[in-house]
Amino acid sequence: MSGTESATKAEIKRLDDLKGADFDRAYLKWVIKEQKSGISLCENQVRVGKDADVSVFAKDILETGRKHLQKAEELSETTNSK
């Protein structure tokens, strides 16, 4: 969610060049960054958004985003300890 389309493509290319545990760690780091960005966007929409339907949608998906972030952080901890 963060950055531009070209930045996302560049990150995916970088990840494609990695293998094994290096890929796992880099992928989880990227997922965590993207989840935090998405959560921040949703929280901002809920706080200051003008369209009630969009704000309700953002509020509804916040829980899922937070769960995904939590799981990615847990996996990152175990992956980094290997």
N, C-alpha and C positions, 0 to 999 in steps of 0.2 A: 504494500500500500504506500510505502514511502518512496520518495524519489520519482523519477520519470520513467517512462516505458523503456528508454534506452538504458537507464541505470539498472532496471530490473533485468533486462536482457543480458547486460554485462555481468551481473551477479550470477545469473543462471549459467552463463558460459564459464565463469570461473569455477562454479560448483561442478560443472560437467568434467572439468579437468582433474578433479580430485578423486581419490579412491579410498575405500575402506574407512578406517577410523577418522582419517583427515576429512573425508566427505561428511561423515556423521556429525562431527563437531561443527564444521562450517555450516552445514545445513541447519542444524538446531539453532546456531547463533543467528542465522538469517531469519528463521521462523520466529524466534523470540522478538527480534527487532520489528518484524512486520506485524506481529500480534500486538505489540505495545503501541505501534502507530495506529493500527485499526481501532484499538480500544480508546485511545486518545481522541480520535476523530468522532467516534460514537458518543463519548462523554461530552464532547464539545457540542455536538448536535443536540443532545438531550438538554444541555444547559442553556444554549442560546439560539437553537434552531427556531425558525419562524413557522415552518410547516408542521402542524401537529402530527400528521400521518407519518412523515419522515422521522420525527422525533420518537414516536412510538416504535417504529421499526428499529431505530438505533438502540432504544432501550431494550427491546426484545432480544437483539443479537449480542448485547453486551455480556450476558451470562455465558453464552457459548464461547465468545472470544476469551473471556477470563479463564474458563476451563481449559481451553486449548493452550493458553499461555502457561498455566500452572503445569500441565502435563509436559509441555516442551521444556520448561525449566527443570522439572524433575528428571526427565530423560537426559538433559544436558549435564546435570550433576553426576549421574551415574556414568554417562559416556566419557566425561572428562576425568573420571577416577580410574578408567581402564587403561 
